[in-house]
């Protein structure tokens, strides 16, 4: 996933952005030097804050969120896989996040606050430290890929966002504050059969299905009892959270025993399964935990065999493999011509 408000939101995501039974100790080795895995890198957008691009099932289009042109906060866009024919498909009101195609390729889901207010929500007060607003006005919506036929899928009090979809089953996984904590839920594409998947106190979100729909990978932070948990609960009561420490977890798609596979004490997020389901690609600042320097890494499902994929410097995140597994899409500050610029890139994936 984590859900993300204009320029500030992009950096919040860069920092993040019952879950776990006793798990094996995650591997702590330094990442191995890997052979180059990305070739023929192409930049699809130019200027603004463009992030979270995800493929259509046919691989010919991408959906993404952006603050560009005259916009004051993120809206959802669809474009061709070569970067042409960019169209805004959300309402242009409120703030949006996490667009994703449904299996038919003609429908999408995304989260938006447009029912709560036409304006962009206020940015959080940073006197609290580096915090992220989990806006209670967020709900998950489904529409056609051109933005028409908008249908509200969630209406519980509090934050509902970070929706992604499994194309085999059509099942949607998302993060909700409907029980008072930030937990993973799943539902059908029409909003029915809402099912809670996690129960541990703390943030669970940014989840993605394996292609066979058997497993989920997510980012999470479960503060221990004491001052850390007290702070988390206090912030959440005011619709805030502090996302600086996130680890990755893997487990069954119907919930249950999620295993922690990283223990870097940093911000690891935007995890995705490789097409064969055997590894996780993700973004992390694990090389410098207090920085905003994020690179892409690969790791096995048991937390071993860590490899660094990019060395671009700056911010690189939100990787996703194309449906045929031959390409990777990602967001990066690579080649940025102004501060806080992030663009969408694709590259050929080189198989080891």
C-alpha positions in Angstrom: 0.0 0.0 0.0 -0.9 3.9 3.1 -2.3 5.2 1.9 -1.7 10.8 0.8 -2.1 14.6 0.5 -0.2 16.5 -2.2 3.5 17.2 -1.6 3.4 16.5 2.1 1.6 13.2 1.4 4.2 12.1 -1.0 6.9 12.4 1.6 4.7 10.8 4.2 4.5 7.8 2.0 8.2 7.9 1.5 8.6 7.6 5.2 6.2 4.8 5.7 4.5 4.6 3.8 -3.8 -9.1 14.9 -1.2 -9.6 12.5 1.4 -11.8 13.9 2.0 -15.0 15.8 5.5 -15.8 17.0 7.7 -15.8 13.9 11.2 -16.8 12.9 13.8 -14.1 13.5 14.0 -12.2 10.2 17.4 -12.2 8.4 19.6 -9.2 9.1 22.4 -9.6 6.6 23.6 -6.8 4.4 21.9 -6.8 0.9 23.9 -8.7 -1.6 25.2 -6.9 -4.7 22.9 -7.9 -7.5 23.5 -7.9 -11.2 21.5 -5.1 -12.9 17.8 -6.1 -13.0 16.4 -3.0 -14.8 17.1 -2.3 -18.4 15.6 0.2 -20.9 14.3 2.6 -18.3 11.6 4.9 -19.7 10.2 8.0 -17.9 6.5 8.3 -18.5 5.6 11.6 -16.6 7.4 14.9 -16.3 6.8 17.2 -13.4 4.6 17.2 -10.3 4.2 14.5 -7.8 3.3 11.3 -9.6 3.1 8.0 -7.6 1.6 4.6 -7.1 1.2 3.5 -10.7 -0.4 0.1 -11.2 -1.0 -2.0 -14.3 -4.3 -2.9 -15.9 -4.8 -6.6 -16.4 -4.0 -6.4 -20.1 -0.8 -4.4 -19.4 -1.7 -1.7 -21.8 -2.7 1.0 -19.2 -1.6 2.4 -15.9 -3.6 4.0 -13.1 -1.8 6.4 -10.8 -2.3 9.3 -8.4 -0.8 12.7 -8.9 -0.6 16.3 -7.8 0.1 18.1 -11.1 -0.8 21.2 -13.1 -3.2 23.3 -11.0 -4.2 20.6 -8.5 -3.6 21.2 -4.8 -3.7 17.5 -3.8 -3.7 14.1 -5.3 -6.3 12.9 -7.9 -6.5 9.6 -9.8 -5.3 9.4 -13.4 -5.3 6.7 -16.1 -2.8 6.7 -19.0 -1.5 4.3 -21.7 1.5 2.2 -20.7 3.7 4.4 -22.8 2.7 7.5 -20.9 0.3 8.9 -23.6 -3.4 9.9 -23.2 -3.3 10.9 -19.6 -6.8 11.4 -18.2 -8.0 12.4 -14.7 -10.7 9.9 -13.7 -11.5 10.9 -10.1 -13.9 13.7 -9.2 -11.4 16.5 -8.8 -12.8 17.1 -5.3 -11.2 16.2 -1.9 -8.1 14.1 -2.0 -7.7 10.6 -3.4 -5.3 7.7 -3.1 -4.6 4.1 -4.2 -6.2 3.6 -7.6 -6.3 0.0 -8.8 -7.9 -1.9 -11.8 -10.5 -4.6 -11.3 -10.2 -7.9 -13.2 -12.3 -6.7 -16.1 -9.8 -4.0 -16.9 -12.8 -1.6 -17.4 -13.4 -0.8 -13.8 -11.3 0.7 -11.0 -11.3 1.3 -7.3 -9.8 4.2 -5.4 -10.2 6.0 -2.1 -11.5 9.6 -1.9 -12.6 12.2 0.6 -14.9 14.1 -1.9 -18.0 13.2 0.0 -16.7 14.9 3.2 -15.6 18.1 1.5 -14.8 19.6 -1.9 -11.5 21.0 -0.7 -8.2 19.2 0.0 -8.1 18.2 3.7 -5.8 20.3 6.0 -2.3 19.0 6.3 -1.3 17.7 9.8 0.2 19.9 12.4 3.9 18.9 12.4 4.4 20.2 15.9 3.4 16.6 16.8 6.5 15.4 15.0 6.4 13.7 11.6 2.8 12.5 11.5 0.4 11.4 8.8 -3.3 12.2 8.7 -5.6 9.2 8.3 -8.5 11.3 7.1 -11.8 10.0 8.4 -13.5 11.3 5.2 -11.8 8.6 3.1 -14.0 5.9 1.6 -13.4 3.4 -1.1 -15.2 3.8 -4.4 -15.6 1.8 -7.6 -16.2 3.4 -11.0 -15.6 2.7 -14.7 -12.1 3.4 -15.8 -13.2 6.7 -17.3 -14.5 7.8 -13.9 -18.2 7.3 -14.7 -20.7 5.2 -12.7 -19.2 6.0 -9.3 -20.3 3.7 -6.5 -19.4 4.0 -2.8 -18.2 0.7 -1.4 -17.4 1.6 2.3 -19.4 3.8 4.6 -18.1 2.9 8.1 -17.0 5.8 10.4 -13.3 6.7 10.0 -10.6 6.0 7.4 -11.2 3.5 4.6 -8.4 3.5 2.0 -5.4 1.6 0.5 -7.5 -0.8 -1.6 -5.9 -3.2 -4.0 -7.4 -6.1 -5.9 -6.6 -9.7 -6.7 -7.4 -10.3 -10.4 -8.1 -14.1 -10.0 -10.9 -13.6 -7.4 -11.8 -10.0 -7.7 -11.4 -9.7 -3.9 -10.4 -6.3 -2.5 -8.1 -5.8 0.5 -8.0 -2.4 2.2 -7.2 -0.7 5.5 -10.0 0.5 7.8 -10.4 2.3 11.1 -14.0 1.1 11.5 -13.1 -0.9 14.7 -11.1 2.0 16.1 -7.7 0.6 15.0 -6.0 0.6 11.6 -6.7 -3.0 10.5 -6.7 -5.0 7.2 -10.1 -5.9 5.8 -11.3 -7.5 2.6 -14.5 -7.3 0.6 -16.1 -8.3 -2.7 -16.0 -5.9 -5.6 -19.6 -4.8 -4.9 -18.7 -3.9 -1.2 -20.3 -7.0 0.2 -18.8 -9.6 2.6 -16.6 -7.2 4.5 -14.1 -9.4 6.6 -11.6 -8.3 9.2 -8.2 -9.9 8.6 -6.0 -8.5 11.4 -6.4 -7.8 15.1 -3.1 -6.7 16.7 -2.9 -3.2 18.0 -1.1 -1.0 15.5 -1.1 0.0 11.9 -1.7 -2.7 9.3 -1.9 -1.6 5.7 -0.5 -1.2 2.2 -1.4 -4.9 1.5 -1.2 -6.7 -1.8 -2.3 -10.2 -2.9 0.0 -12.8 -4.5 -1.2 -13.6 -8.0 -2.7 -17.0 -6.9 -4.7 -15.2 -4.2 -3.3 -17.4 -1.5 -1.2 -14.9 0.4 -1.0 -11.2 1.4 2.1 -9.0 2.0 1.7 -5.8 4.0 3.5 -3.2 6.0 2.8 -2.9 9.7 3.9 -1.3 12.9 2.8 -2.9 16.2 4.0 -0.8 19.1 4.8 -2.6 22.3 2.8 -1.9 25.5 4.0 1.3 27.2 4.9 4.7 25.9 5.1 3.7 22.2 1.6 2.2 22.2 0.2 5.0 24.3 1.5 7.5 21.7 0.0 5.5 18.9 -3.4 5.3 20.5 -3.3 9.0 21.3 -2.4 10.0 17.8 -5.0 7.7 16.3 -7.7 9.2 18.5 -7.0 12.4 16.6 -6.8 10.6 13.2 -3.1 10.8 13.0 -0.3 8.2 12.9 3.5 8.3 13.0 4.7 6.1 10.1 8.5 6.3 10.5 8.9 2.6 11.5 7.3 -0.1 9.3 8.2 -3.7 8.8 6.9 -6.3 6.2 4.7 -9.2 7.0 3.5 -12.1 4.9 0.5 -14.4 5.6 -2.6 -16.2 4.3 -5.1 -14.1 2.3 -7.9 -14.9 4.7 -6.0 -13.5 7.7 -4.4 -15.4 10.6 -0.8 -16.0 11.2 1.2 -13.3 9.5 5.0 -13.7 9.6 7.3 -10.7 10.0 10.0 -10.9 7.3 12.0 -7.7 8.0 13.4 -6.2 11.2 15.3 -3.2 10.0 13.9 -0.7 12.4 13.4 1.6 9.4 10.6 2.4 7.0 9.9 -0.5 4.6 6.8 -0.3 2.5 5.1 -0.7 -0.9 5.7 -4.5 -0.9 4.6 -6.6 -3.9 5.0 -10.3 -4.7 7.2 -11.3 -7.7 5.1 -13.0 -10.4 6.1 -16.5 -9.2 5.1 -15.6 -5.6 8.5 -16.6 -4.1 9.9 -13.2 -3.3 8.9 -9.7 -2.3 10.0 -6.5 -4.0 9.7 -3.4 -1.8 11.0 0.1 -1.0 13.0 0.9 2.1 15.4 3.5 3.6 17.1 0.6 5.5 20.5 1.9 4.3 20.0 5.1 6.2 16.9 4.9 8.5 16.6 8.6 9.3 16.8 9.7 5.7 14.4 10.1 2.8 16.6 8.0 0.6 14.6 5.0 -0.5 15.7 2.2 -2.9 14.1 -1.0 -4.2 15.0 -4.4 -2.6 14.1 -8.0 -3.1 13.7 -10.5 -0.3 12.6 -14.2 0.0 9.4 -15.0 1.8 11.3 -16.2 4.9 13.2 -12.9 5.2 16.5 -14.3 3.7 18.4 -13.5 0.5 18.1 -9.7 0.7 19.3 -7.9 -2.5 19.3 -4.2 -3.4 17.8 -3.6 -6.9 18.3 0.2 -7.4 21.0 2.7 -6.5 19.4 5.9 -7.9 19.7 8.0 -4.7 16.7 10.1 -3.6 13.3 8.4 -3.5 12.3 5.3 -5.4 9.2 3.2 -4.5 5.9 1.6 -5.5 7.2 -1.1 -7.8 4.8 -3.5 -9.5 5.4 -6.1 -12.2 3.5 -6.1 -15.4 0.9 -8.9 -15.9 3.3 -10.8 -18.1 6.2 -10.3 -15.6 8.5 -8.7 -18.2 8.4 -5.1 -16.9 8.4 -3.1 -13.7 6.7 0.2 -13.1 7.9 2.4 -10.2 7.9 6.0 -9.0 11.1 7.9 -8.5 12.8 11.2 -8.0 15.3 10.0 -10.7 16.0 12.8 -13.2 13.9 15.3 -11.2 14.3 18.9 -12.3 12.8 20.5 -9.3 12.5 19.7 -5.5 9.8 17.2 -4.5 9.3 16.0 -8.1 8.4 12.4 -8.6 7.7 10.6 -11.8 6.5 7.3 -13.2 9.0 5.0 -14.9 8.9 1.6 -16.5 11.8 -0.7 -17.2 12.4 -4.2 -18.6 12.9 -6.7 -15.8 16.0 -8.9 -16.2 15.5 -12.4 -14.9 18.5 -13.9 -13.0 
